[in-house]
Amino acid sequence: MLRRAALLARLHAPRRAAVTTPYLPPCRCITTPASSPSSPTTHISPQALLGHYASSPTRTVTFDDLQQYGRPPLDEQTLLQSAERTRQELLAGLARRVSQHLSLPFLPATNPSLAKVHNLYSSAFTNLTLVPEVKTLADNDRLCKVVAQMVEEHRDNIPLLAKGFKESRKYLPDATITDFLDRAIRNRISLRLIAEQHLSLSAASLPFLRPHAPTIHPPPSDNDAARDPRIEPSARPPSSSLSASRVGVLDLALNPHDLISTCCEYVSLLCEATYGVSPNFRIEADPAMTVGSVGSHLEYICTELLKNAFRATIEHNVPKKEEDDPDVFKFDDLPHAHMMKDDFPEVLITIGTVPGAMTIRIRDRGGGVPPENIRNVFSYAFTSVPNLPDPDSDPDSPATYGGVSNAGYLGGVGGGPEGAESALTTNVGTLAGLGFGLPLSRIYAGYFGGSLDLVSMYGWGTDVYCVIKTV
């Protein structure tokens, strides 16, 4: 009962207000410490500094990177090493993001949403160049303040990119948009992992390094199970857990059975709030199994896949009726309101592990994916999304929030075209209706070397196989 009450409270919690940050123009001259081995010469122009960092090799964060400095609390020297590496890596990543936006043609680049994202990255890069090489704990405090501000201000970048490219799609080929978004999202995941890892290590270490001094960082917390699955992982606050199994954002004793069970209960509440009923679910797995992984990534992926499976199961298995006068409402217009959980096929989740990998299969009997959509199911749905209300003009629109009906749009799973007409209107996210659920989940699954694949039996149901690399 307590867990159900907590889930209901999160379901009806108000949305966080969007953070709007004005563009901070670069200063005329930036001084970079000469002692920094990867820094250019001092007194360099902002454009040259941007080019220097943007030219550095692109690098994906690995599990070894996350464990490089060991488990917190860290000693002072190790924490400062982590801080300086974080500063350099973030400068390079931000510079690449700014350069990629500068490569856009004029008309897409001037789109208000895309221009806002560019300005946010430019501002973050400029602010970070003003942070000197980290040599003391005071320098680390300054870095953490700038990084935490960046994390907060960039919460809404992906919805802004989706909105901007949807509005600009006539100026760019689909392949160009897909390539831009794939690189942008992967780079965003890297930036967030780097930033969040150091913020977590600092928050867990500084109370031991300065036990009698007040800290500017948030207190450690183990409440990861309560992290809101409505929010895409790279838009969440960083963890600062002191759990013995945690190395910053990496949980070396993550229990996938418990995590997926929580996701299922949450999605069940969404279904009940929308349809008045939800299907049963069953998890086939060892309840005591643990793996090493980034829990927020797994939680986001599973929540998206379960929303699709639950919604398709409900809509495909509701008896169809002949159409009546659409202007006359009758209670029979909600046929699922007369049905119970046992009237629907259950959603089956199976979890298997081997050293270094975990496979999750989510099986539903929701009708499968129409053949005309199967080739595009992982595409960004810029040309197939219905004319949804503008989130800026309609704060209660499904396009703003999302939900189980996410699957009704191209990029979702099952349910057929009628699913697009029945969007959740509860506060459940920011991407539904934009076709980002499956492609974004696939990028998260593949970031550390995993995969996400879909097998559809049209007229019957869908199996989704997600392979997650583990420590």
N, C-alpha and C positions, 0 to 999 in steps of 0.2 A: 504493500500500500504506500509506503514512504517513497519508493522509487517511482511509482505511478504518479503520485502527487508532484514529485519533482519534475517529471517529464511534462505533466500538464502545465506547470508553472512556466517552463521554458517555451512551451508551445504558444502560450498567450502573452509572452513577454513582449514589450514594445521594441521596435527596431531601434538600433543605434542610429543616431543622427549622422548623416554623411559629413565627412570632414572636408571642408573646402579651404585650400591653401593657395594664396596668391603666388604667382610666379616671382621668384627672387632673381633678378638679373645678375649675371656673373660680375664680379668685381673686375676692375681694369687690370689688376696685376695680383697674382697669387704667389705667395712665398712658400716653397716646399722645402722641408728640412733636407739638407744635403747629406745627412748621415743615413737617410733611408735608402737601402740598397736598391730598391726597385723604383725609386723616384727619379724624375728627370732633374735637370739643373734647376737652381733656384731662380726666382723672379721670371717665371714663364707666363706667357699669355694664357687665358682660359681656353682658347681654341687649341693651342698646342698641347696643353695639359690633357684636354679631352682626347685628342688624337693619340697621345702617349698611352693612356690607360685603355682606350678602346682597341688598340692594336695588340694588347696582351692576349695570349691564347685563351680560348673559351674552355672552361673546365667544369665538369660535373662534380658536385659534392658526393663523396662516397661514405660508406659506413666507417671506413678507416679514418677519414677526416674527422668525423664526429667524435671518434674515440681517441684522437691523437693526443689530447692533453690529460686523459684519464678521467676518473670519476671525481666530482666535486665532493668536498671543498678543495680548491686548488691552492697551492702556495702562491705567494705574490709574484715571483718571477714567471711562473707558468701562466698565470692569469694575464700578465702584461704581454707575454708572447702571443697568447690567443687574441688579445685586443688589437695588437699591431697587425697581425695577419688578417683579422676581420676588417680592419680599416682598409688595407690594401685590396683585399678581395672585393669589398663593396665598391670601392672606387672603380675598379675594372668593370664590374658588372653594371654599375650605373652608367658608366661611359658608353658601354656597348648598347644599352637601352636608348640613350639619347641619340647615338649615331644611327641606330636603326630607324628611329622616328624621323630623323633628318633626311633619310633616304626616300621617304614617301614623296610621291608627286604633290604638286602644290595644292590641288583641290582637296584630296583626302587629308593632307597635313593641316589644312585650315578648318577642318570639321571641329566644332566646339568640343566634343567629347575626346577626340584623339589629341587635339591641341592641349586639353587639360592634362591628359596623361603625360604628354611630352614635357609640359611645364613642371609637373610634379617630379619627374625624373631629373630634369635640369636643376630644379631647386635643391633636391636631395644631394646631387653631385656637388653643387657649389657649397652647400653647408658642410659636407664632409671634407672638402679640400681645406676648409678653415680649421679643421682639427689637426693639431700637430702630431708628430710621431709619438706613440704612447710609451712613456718611460716611467710614469708614476701612477699611483692609484688615482690621483686627482685627474690625470689625463684620461684614465679609463672612465672616470665618472662623466667627463665631458663627452667622450665618445658614446657612452651608453645613452646619454641624454639625446644626442643627435640621432642615434640609431633608433631609439624608441619612438622618437617623433616621426622618423621616416616610416616605420612600421605602421603607425597609426594613420598617417596621411595617405598611405597607399592601399588602404583597405578595399576601395571600390574600383581599383584599376581594371579588373577583368570585366565587370559589367559595363564600364565606360568604353573599353575596347569593343565589346560586342555591339553596343549601341552605335559607336562611331563607324564601325565597318558595315553595319547593316545600312546606315544612312549613306555610306560612300561606295557601296558595292558596284554601282554603275560605272565608277571611274577606274576600277581595278579588276583584273581577272581573278576568278575564284582560286586558282593555284597560287597567285601572289598573296592573297588574303590568308589562305591556309598556311603557307610557309611563314608569313609574318607572325601569325598567332601561335603556331607551334614553337617558334623560337622565343617569342615574347613570354609565353607561359612557362617554358622550361627555364628561361633565365630568371623569371620571377620566383619560381620554386627555389632555385639556387640561392638567390639573394635572401629570400626569407629564411631558408635553412641556416645560412651563414649568420645572419643577424640574430635570429631567434636563439641559435646555439650559444652565442657569446652572451646575450642578455641573460639566458638561463644560468650559464656557468657563473656569471658575475653575481646574480642574485643569490645563488646558493653558496658562493665563496666569501663574499665581502663581510657577512656577519661574523665569520671566523677570523678574518684578517683585521677587522676593526670592531672588536666586540663591544666597545664602550661608546662607539660613535653611531649616531642615527644614520640610517642608510636611505638613499634616495630611490632605491630599487624596491619593487614589490616583494612582500614576504613570500617565502617558499610555500608551495601548495601541492598536495597530492591529488587534488580534485579533478583529475583528467577525465574521469567518467562523466562528469557533469558538463564537459565542454560541448558547446552547442553544435550538433551536427547540421544545423541549418546553414552554417557559415563555412564557406570554402576554406581549407586549411591555411592558405596563405593570407587570409584576412582575419585570423584569430590572434588573440593576445598570446605572447610566448609563455611557455611553462617555466616555472622556477622550482621544480620539485626537488626535494632532498631525499626521495626514496632511494634505498640502496641499489635498486635495479636501474636507476636513471642515470644517463650521461647526457645532461641537457635535454634535448628533444627526443633522444633515442632511448627507448625503453627496452632493456635487455630481458625483461620477464613479462612481456605483454601477453595477456590471456585473450586470444582471439574469440573463444567461445563467449566469454562475458561481454566483450566489446560488441560482437555482432548481435548478441541477445538484446543488448541495450538499444542498438539501432533498430532491430525488429520491433521492439516495444514502442519506440518513438514513431516509426512509420505506421504502426497499427493505430496509434492515436490520430495521426493525420488522416488515415482512411476513415476512421469513425467520425471525425469532425466534418469530413467532406461528404461521405456516402451514408453515414449512419451505421456502417458495418465494416469489418475488415476480415480478410481470410486468416485462417490459422497458419502458423509457421512451425517448422520443426528443424532443429539443428542437429546434424549428425557429426559429432566430434567428441573427442575426449575433453571433458570440462576442465581438466587440470593441465592441459597442454599449454606451454608458453613458448614464445618466439621472441627474437630481437628485431624490432622494427620501429618505425615512426608511427605512433598510434593515430595521430590526427589525419594522416594520409589514408590509412586503412579505413578509418571511420567515415571519411567523406566518400570514398569509393563505394563502400557497402551501403551507405544511406542512399546514394543515387541509384544504385542497382536495385535495391529493395523497393524504392518508390516506384520504379518502373514495373517491377514484378507484381507488387500488390495492386497497383492501379489497373494493370492489364487483366489480372485475375478477376477483379470485381467487374469490370466493364464487359469482358468477354462472356462471363457466365451469368449475366443478368438476362432474363427472358426478354426477347425483342417483341414489341407490340406494334400494331398498325398505327400510323400517324393520324392524329386528330387535329382539331383546330389549334394551331400553336398559340393563339391568343387567349385560350381558355386553360387555366391551370387546374389540374386535378391531382389528387394525392397519388394516383396511379402513375403520374409522370416521374415518380421516384420509386421505381420497382424494387430497387435494392433495399428500400426502407422496410420491406416486408420480409427480408431474408435474414438468416442467422449465419454465424460463422461456419457452422457445419454444412451449410448449403453450398459452400465454395470449395474447390480443390485447395489443398494446403500448398504453401510455398516451402520448398525444401532447400535447406542450405547445408552443404556438405563441405567439411574442412579436412584436408590432408596435409601432412608435413613430411618433408625429407630434409636432411641437412642442407641448409642454405636456401630453402625455398618453402613456401606454403601455397597451396592451391585451394581456392574457394570456388565452389560451383553453386550457383543460384538457379534453381529450376522452377519454372512456373507453368501453369496451364492457362495462359492468358491469350491464346490464339496465335501467337507467333507474330512475325513481321511480314507485312505484305511484300510480295516479290519485287514490286516496283521500288520499294524503299531499301531493300536489304543491302544494296551496294553502297548506299549513302549513309548507312546508319551511324558511322563514326565521323561524318562530315560536319563542319560548322554550317548550321542551317540558315544561311543568310537569304537565300532565295525561296525558301520553303516555309518560312514562319508566317502565320496569318497576320493580318494587320491588327496587332495588339495595341492597347492603349499605351500612350507614352508614359513611362514611369514618372517622369518629371511633372506631368500634368494630372496624373491619376495615381496617388500614392497607394491605393488599395488594389491596383491592377495585378492580375496574375503574372504579368511580365516582370513586375517588381519583386514578387515574392517567390513564386515557384510552387512546386509541390508534386504530388503523385502524377498529375496529368502531364507533367514534363514529358512523359513517354509518348503523348499524342502527337507531338511535333516531330518532324524529320530529325533524327538524332536520338529519338527515344525508342523504347522497345515495345512492340505489340500494340494492340488496341485498335488499330485502324484509324482512319481520318476522323471518325466521330469523337475520338479522344481529345482532339484539340479544342472541343467545345466545352469541356468540363474541367476547367482549371481550378485548382485549390485557391481559395481566397484568404487563407490563413497566412500568418507570418512565418514562412518556412524557407527563406533563402533569397537569392538575388538573380538566379540565372534561368529559371524555368521559362519555357517559351522562346528561348534564344538558341536552343539546340546545343547547349554547351555541356549538358550532363554527361553523356557518354564520351565525347572526345576529351573532355577535361579529366574524367576518371581514367581514361586510357593513358594519358600523359603522366598522371600521378603513379599509376601502376608500373609504367615503364621507366620511371625516372632512375630507379636503382637497378634496372635490368629485368623487371618483370614484364607481364603482358596482360592484355585483356581481349578476349575473343568471344564471339557470339555465334551460337548455332540455333537456327530457327526451324521449327516444323510448322509451317503456316497452316492454320486451322486447328492447331493443338496447343503449342506453347513454345517456350524459349529456354535454352540453357545458356548461361553466361559463365565463362571460365576466367577467373582472375588469378594470375600467378604473381605472388609477392615475394621478392627476394628478402631473405632474413639473415641475421647475424648468427 
